[in-house]
Amino acid sequence: MRLVSIAPYRIVPPDTGGRLVIFGPCCAYAKLTEAFLCLALTTLRDRRSFDVPFRYREKRAATSLLIAFDRLGLFPKVPYLWSMRGYARRLAQEALAEHPDVIEVHLPWLAPVRRHLPARLPMVLVTQNVEAVWYGDYIRQRWWPSFFQRWIERIEAEGVRLADHVICLTPNDRDELVRRYRVPAEKLSVIPPGYEGSAVRPLPRLDLPAGAIRRGLLVGTRTPSNIDAARQLVERVAPSCVGRAEFVVAGTVCEELRGRSLPANVRLKGYVRDLEPLYDEADLFVFPLEMDGIANTKVIQALARGLPVVSTSAGMRGYEDLAGGPIRVAAVAEFARAIEDTRPLTEKDLEKVRRYEWDEIARRRLRLYQDLAADRSTYQSVHNRIDLRM
């Protein structure tokens, strides 16, 4: 299969805080397809480029410069990628030059690419969440909430309508898209994100003696869901665990906690390029998320490293089948007890986790893409014969 994947932002390696949901499958596609290319749009704000282990090409999107103002809290960041519809024709031309069997686009802002593709060529939209829900809380805290909310819904509705098929990361997202935009259920598939199996090796974890202080870890970039989880940790979880657990928070999410009065059992590491020592030192991973969010790859990354996880039902979205045993699902108010009751992962637990390696996830997508390409080819052949008879 020949595949082109189009991303709405620069692809960067995971150790820079990069977007694993796109980076991970791209690495797998490069190994599993006949030919693969990832196209990405960058803004004037982007400076440094990165080496990635797959064919990759960047296109500059000057009109997306407005997202630089996001740190001022004036605009929701992603909707300004609406400007990408202005780049749809150029991206389609770049993709068609590769003679692909399928084109994959990430996030609904890129769906207008479909308008510039031949009917025979299927385009798949890979969602990361339901944007109208994801940005709901963010928008309500800023200017013109009803305007931005309607704007996002229009973009998302158009994206789902234009795509030949839609991949959702969680069953909740699929059900919400069907309900909100009246999409036929058969047009959507659920394939969760995974982890890089070749780079991660589960480590054996020993049972802690009774009364030992447990070391919890939270890692995240500066996104709404991670900010929510970090705040829940320092405001509600850590104070209830003084003397029983201590916590390390790493990643750019720490920027949201700087200058605050923190519990004595919380340490902020900030951005850390190499997270492996932090995973090695931790006894468990905590993710006390309360807001609706996407399938959280940080959870599966921690499990792959052999760490038991304590999270909420929102934090485990996409990985519900792993709950139980060392993967504890609890309300934030019950985290202290859940942390005390954690136990190491077993080989049986790790067998479940291994089903989420990116190579396996990519194979599932590619089987779907092959079916779509075959169906579209048959449809086009029949359509052409009908036209000739007419």
C-alpha positions as CSV (number, residue, x, y, z in Angstrom):
1,M,0.0,0.0,0.0
2,R,1.1,3.6,-0.7
3,L,-0.1,6.0,2.0
4,V,0.2,9.7,2.6
5,S,-0.6,11.1,6.0
6,I,-1.2,14.9,6.5
7,A,-0.8,16.5,9.9
8,P,-1.9,20.0,10.9
9,Y,1.3,20.8,12.7
10,R,5.0,20.0,12.8
11,I,5.9,16.4,13.7
12,V,8.5,16.3,16.5
13,P,10.0,13.2,18.2
14,P,8.4,12.2,21.5
15,D,11.4,13.1,23.7
16,T,10.7,16.8,22.8
17,G,7.1,16.5,24.1
18,G,6.0,15.6,20.6
19,R,2.6,14.4,19.5
20,L,2.7,10.6,19.9
21,V,-0.7,10.2,18.4
22,I,0.7,11.1,15.0
23,F,4.4,10.3,15.4
24,G,3.9,6.8,16.6
25,P,1.8,5.4,13.7
26,C,4.0,7.3,11.2
27,C,7.0,5.3,12.4
28,A,5.0,2.1,12.0
29,Y,3.6,3.1,8.5
30,A,7.2,3.6,7.3
31,K,7.9,-0.1,8.1
32,L,4.6,-1.6,7.0
33,T,3.8,0.1,3.7
34,E,5.3,0.0,0.2
35,A,5.6,3.8,0.3
36,F,4.8,6.4,3.0
37,L,5.0,10.1,3.2
38,C,4.0,12.5,6.0
39,L,3.1,16.0,5.1
40,A,2.8,18.7,7.8
41,L,2.1,22.4,8.0
42,T,4.3,24.6,10.2
43,T,3.8,28.2,11.3
44,L,6.1,31.2,11.3
45,R,6.5,30.5,15.0
46,D,8.2,27.2,14.2
47,R,12.0,27.5,13.9
48,R,14.0,24.4,14.6
49,S,13.4,21.3,12.5
50,F,13.9,17.7,13.6
51,D,15.1,14.4,12.1
52,V,12.3,11.8,12.0
53,P,12.6,8.1,11.0
54,F,10.2,8.3,8.0
55,R,9.7,10.3,4.8
56,Y,8.6,13.8,6.0
57,R,8.0,17.1,4.3
58,E,6.9,20.4,5.8
59,K,4.9,23.2,4.3
60,R,5.0,26.7,5.7
61,A,1.5,28.0,6.7
62,A,2.0,31.8,7.3
63,T,-1.6,32.5,7.9
64,S,-1.6,30.2,10.9
65,L,0.7,32.7,12.7
66,L,-2.3,33.7,14.9
67,I,-2.0,30.6,17.0
68,A,1.1,32.2,18.5
69,F,-1.3,34.4,20.5
70,D,-2.7,31.3,22.3
71,R,-0.4,31.8,25.3
72,L,-2.2,35.1,25.9
73,G,-5.4,33.3,26.4
74,L,-7.1,35.3,23.6
75,F,-8.0,32.5,21.2
76,P,-8.6,28.7,21.3
77,K,-5.5,27.4,19.5
78,V,-6.7,24.8,17.0
79,P,-9.6,26.6,15.4
80,Y,-7.2,29.1,13.9
81,L,-6.0,26.2,11.8
82,W,-9.2,26.9,9.8
83,S,-6.7,28.8,7.6
84,M,-5.6,25.4,6.4
85,R,-8.5,25.2,4.0
86,G,-6.5,27.8,2.1
87,Y,-3.7,25.2,1.8
88,A,-6.0,22.2,0.9
89,R,-5.3,22.4,-2.8
90,R,-1.5,22.6,-2.3
91,L,-1.6,19.7,0.1
92,A,-3.7,17.6,-2.2
93,Q,-1.3,18.2,-5.1
94,E,1.7,17.2,-2.9
95,A,-0.1,14.0,-1.9
96,L,-1.3,13.1,-5.4
97,A,2.3,13.3,-6.7
98,E,3.0,10.2,-4.5
99,H,0.3,8.1,-6.3
100,P,-1.2,7.0,-3.0
101,D,-3.9,4.3,-2.5
102,V,-5.3,6.2,0.5
103,I,-4.8,9.6,2.0
104,E,-5.0,10.1,5.8
105,V,-5.6,13.5,7.4
106,H,-5.5,14.3,11.1
107,L,-8.2,16.5,12.7
108,P,-11.2,18.0,10.8
109,W,-9.4,21.2,9.9
110,L,-7.6,19.3,7.1
111,A,-10.7,17.6,5.7
112,P,-11.2,20.2,2.9
113,V,-8.3,18.3,1.2
114,R,-11.0,15.9,0.1
115,R,-12.4,18.6,-2.3
116,H,-9.2,18.4,-4.4
117,L,-8.9,14.6,-4.6
118,P,-10.3,12.3,-7.4
119,A,-13.4,10.4,-6.3
120,R,-11.6,7.0,-6.7
121,L,-9.1,7.9,-3.9
122,P,-10.4,7.4,-0.4
123,M,-9.6,9.9,2.3
124,V,-9.7,8.9,6.0
125,L,-10.1,11.4,8.8
126,V,-8.3,10.5,12.1
127,T,-9.8,12.3,15.0
128,Q,-8.1,12.8,18.3
129,N,-11.3,13.7,20.2
130,V,-14.6,15.5,19.6
131,E,-13.4,19.0,19.1
132,A,-16.7,20.7,20.1
133,V,-16.5,18.9,23.4
134,W,-12.7,19.2,23.9
135,Y,-12.7,23.0,23.4
136,G,-16.0,23.6,25.2
137,D,-14.6,24.4,28.6
138,Y,-11.7,26.4,27.1
139,I,-13.9,28.5,24.9
140,R,-16.4,29.3,27.7
141,Q,-13.6,31.0,29.6
142,R,-12.7,33.4,26.8
143,W,-14.2,35.8,24.3
144,W,-17.3,35.2,22.2
145,P,-17.9,31.7,23.4
146,S,-21.1,31.0,21.4
147,F,-19.4,32.3,18.2
148,F,-16.3,30.1,18.7
149,Q,-18.4,27.1,19.7
150,R,-20.6,27.3,16.6
151,W,-17.5,27.8,14.5
152,I,-15.8,24.7,15.8
153,E,-19.0,22.6,15.3
154,R,-19.3,23.8,11.7
155,I,-15.7,22.8,11.0
156,E,-16.0,19.5,12.7
157,A,-19.4,18.7,11.0
158,E,-17.9,19.5,7.6
159,G,-14.8,17.4,8.3
160,V,-16.8,14.3,9.3
161,R,-19.1,14.8,6.2
162,L,-16.2,15.1,3.7
163,A,-14.2,12.1,4.9
164,D,-14.8,8.7,3.3
165,H,-14.2,7.1,6.7
166,V,-13.5,8.4,10.2
167,I,-11.2,6.7,12.8
168,C,-12.0,7.6,16.4
169,L,-9.7,6.8,19.3
170,T,-12.4,5.9,21.8
171,P,-15.9,4.5,21.6
172,N,-17.2,7.6,23.5
173,D,-15.9,9.8,20.6
174,R,-17.6,7.6,18.0
175,D,-20.9,7.7,19.8
176,E,-20.7,11.5,20.3
177,L,-19.9,12.2,16.7
178,V,-22.8,10.0,15.6
179,R,-25.2,11.7,18.0
180,R,-24.0,15.3,17.4
181,Y,-23.6,15.3,13.6
182,R,-25.9,12.4,12.7
183,V,-23.1,10.4,11.0
184,P,-23.9,6.9,9.9
185,A,-22.3,4.6,12.5
186,E,-20.8,2.4,9.8
187,K,-18.7,5.3,8.6
188,L,-16.7,5.4,11.9
189,S,-14.3,2.9,13.3
190,V,-12.6,2.9,16.8
191,I,-8.8,2.2,16.8
192,P,-7.1,3.5,20.0
193,P,-3.5,4.9,20.0
194,G,-0.6,2.9,21.3
195,Y,3.1,2.9,22.3
196,E,6.4,2.3,20.6
197,G,7.2,-1.3,21.4
198,S,10.8,-1.3,20.2
199,A,11.8,1.6,22.3
200,V,10.0,0.7,25.5
201,R,10.7,-2.4,27.7
202,P,8.6,-3.2,30.8
203,L,10.7,-3.2,33.9
204,P,10.1,-5.6,36.8
205,R,8.5,-3.9,39.8
206,L,8.8,-5.3,43.3
207,D,6.1,-5.2,46.0
208,L,6.7,-2.3,48.4
209,P,6.7,-3.2,52.1
210,A,3.7,-2.1,54.2
211,G,3.9,1.6,55.1
212,A,6.5,2.5,52.5
213,I,6.2,5.9,50.8
214,R,5.1,5.4,47.2
215,R,6.6,7.5,44.5
216,G,4.0,8.7,41.9
217,L,4.8,10.3,38.5
218,L,2.7,12.5,36.3
219,V,4.0,13.5,32.9
220,G,2.4,15.9,30.4
221,T,2.6,18.8,28.0
222,R,0.7,22.1,28.5
223,T,-2.7,21.0,27.2
224,P,-6.1,21.4,28.9
225,S,-6.4,17.8,30.0
226,N,-2.9,17.7,31.5
227,I,-3.4,21.0,33.2
228,D,-6.6,19.7,34.8
229,A,-4.9,16.5,36.0
230,A,-1.9,18.4,37.4
231,R,-4.3,20.8,39.3
232,Q,-6.3,17.9,40.7
233,L,-3.0,16.3,41.8
234,V,-1.6,19.3,43.7
235,E,-5.0,20.5,45.1
236,R,-6.7,17.3,46.1
237,V,-4.6,14.1,45.7
238,A,-1.2,15.1,47.2
239,P,-2.6,16.8,50.3
240,S,-4.5,13.6,51.2
241,C,-1.3,11.5,50.7
242,V,1.2,13.4,52.9
243,G,3.4,10.9,54.7
244,R,2.2,8.1,52.4
245,A,3.1,9.1,48.9
246,E,5.2,11.8,47.1
247,F,4.8,12.9,43.5
248,V,6.9,14.2,40.7
249,V,5.4,16.2,37.9
250,A,7.4,16.5,34.6
251,G,6.8,18.2,31.3
252,T,5.7,21.7,30.2
253,V,2.5,21.3,32.2
254,C,4.6,22.4,35.1
255,E,4.4,26.0,33.7
256,E,0.8,26.1,34.9
257,L,1.9,25.3,38.5
258,R,4.9,27.7,38.8
259,G,4.5,30.3,41.6
260,R,1.8,28.3,43.3
261,S,2.0,27.1,46.9
262,L,2.6,23.3,46.5
263,P,2.2,20.5,49.0
264,A,5.5,19.3,50.5
265,N,5.2,16.0,48.7
266,V,5.1,17.5,45.2
267,R,8.2,18.3,43.1
268,L,8.1,20.0,39.7
269,K,10.7,18.9,37.2
270,G,9.6,21.0,34.2
271,Y,10.6,19.9,30.7
272,V,12.8,16.8,30.8
273,R,14.3,15.5,27.6
274,D,15.0,12.0,28.9
275,L,12.0,10.7,30.9
276,E,13.3,7.2,31.4
277,P,15.1,7.9,34.7
278,L,11.9,9.3,36.1
279,Y,9.9,6.2,35.0
280,D,12.6,4.0,36.6
281,E,12.4,5.8,39.9
282,A,8.6,5.8,40.1
283,D,6.5,3.2,41.8
284,L,3.3,4.1,39.9
285,F,1.8,6.6,37.4
286,V,-1.0,8.9,38.5
287,F,-3.4,10.7,36.2
288,P,-6.4,12.3,38.1
289,L,-8.2,13.7,35.1
290,E,-11.8,14.9,35.6
291,M,-12.5,16.7,32.3
292,D,-13.5,14.9,29.1
293,G,-10.4,14.3,27.0
294,I,-8.9,12.1,24.3
295,A,-7.4,8.6,24.7
296,N,-4.4,9.4,26.8
297,T,-1.2,7.9,25.4
298,K,0.6,8.7,28.6
299,V,-1.3,5.9,30.4
300,I,-0.3,3.2,27.9
301,Q,3.3,4.6,27.8
302,A,3.5,4.2,31.6
303,L,2.0,0.7,31.5
304,A,4.4,-0.4,28.8
305,R,7.3,0.6,31.1
306,G,5.9,-1.7,33.8
307,L,4.3,1.0,36.0
308,P,1.0,0.4,37.6
309,V,-1.5,3.2,36.9
310,V,-4.1,5.0,39.1
311,S,-6.4,7.1,37.0
312,T,-10.0,8.2,36.6
313,S,-12.5,6.8,34.1
314,A,-11.8,9.9,32.0
315,G,-8.1,9.3,32.2
316,M,-8.5,5.7,31.0
317,R,-10.6,6.5,28.0
318,G,-9.6,4.3,25.1
319,Y,-8.0,1.7,27.4
320,E,-11.0,0.6,29.5
321,D,-10.3,-3.0,28.8
322,L,-7.1,-2.8,30.8
323,A,-8.8,-1.6,34.0
324,G,-8.5,-3.9,37.0
325,G,-5.6,-5.2,39.0
326,P,-2.7,-2.8,38.8
327,I,-4.7,-0.4,36.6
328,R,-6.9,1.2,39.2
329,V,-9.8,3.4,38.2
330,A,-11.0,5.7,41.0
331,A,-12.6,9.0,41.6
332,V,-10.2,11.8,42.5
333,A,-11.5,11.8,46.1
334,E,-10.5,8.1,46.4
335,F,-7.0,8.3,44.9
336,A,-5.2,8.1,48.3
337,R,-6.7,4.7,49.0
338,A,-6.2,3.5,45.4
339,I,-2.5,4.6,45.6
340,E,-2.0,2.6,48.8
341,D,-3.6,-0.5,47.2
342,T,-1.6,-0.6,44.0
343,R,0.4,-3.7,43.2
344,P,3.0,-4.5,40.5
345,L,2.0,-5.5,37.0
346,T,2.1,-9.2,36.1
347,E,3.0,-10.9,32.9
348,K,-0.7,-11.4,32.2
349,D,-1.2,-7.6,32.5
350,L,1.7,-6.9,30.2
351,E,0.3,-9.3,27.6
352,K,-2.9,-7.1,27.4
353,V,-0.7,-4.0,27.1
354,R,1.3,-5.4,24.2
355,R,-1.8,-5.4,22.1
356,Y,-1.4,-1.6,21.9
357,E,2.1,-1.5,20.3
358,W,2.0,1.0,17.4
359,D,2.9,-1.7,14.9
360,E,-0.2,-3.6,15.8
361,I,-2.4,-0.5,15.8
362,A,-1.0,0.5,12.4
363,R,-1.7,-2.9,11.0
364,R,-5.3,-2.5,12.0
365,R,-5.6,0.8,10.3
366,L,-3.9,-0.5,7.1
367,R,-6.3,-3.4,6.9
368,L,-9.1,-0.9,7.0
369,Y,-7.4,1.3,4.4
370,Q,-6.9,-1.7,2.1
371,D,-10.6,-2.5,2.3
372,L,-11.6,1.1,1.6
373,A,-9.3,1.3,-1.4
374,A,-10.7,-2.0,-2.8
375,D,-14.3,-0.8,-2.2
376,R,-13.6,2.5,-3.8
377,S,-12.0,0.9,-6.9
378,T,-14.9,-1.4,-7.4
379,Y,-17.4,1.5,-6.9
380,Q,-15.5,3.6,-9.5
381,S,-15.3,0.8,-12.0
382,V,-19.1,0.2,-11.8
383,H,-19.7,4.0,-11.9
384,N,-17.6,4.3,-15.1
385,R,-19.5,1.4,-16.8
386,I,-22.8,3.0,-16.0
387,D,-21.5,6.3,-17.4
388,L,-20.4,4.6,-20.6
389,R,-23.8,2.8,-21.1
390,M,-25.5,6.2,-20.7
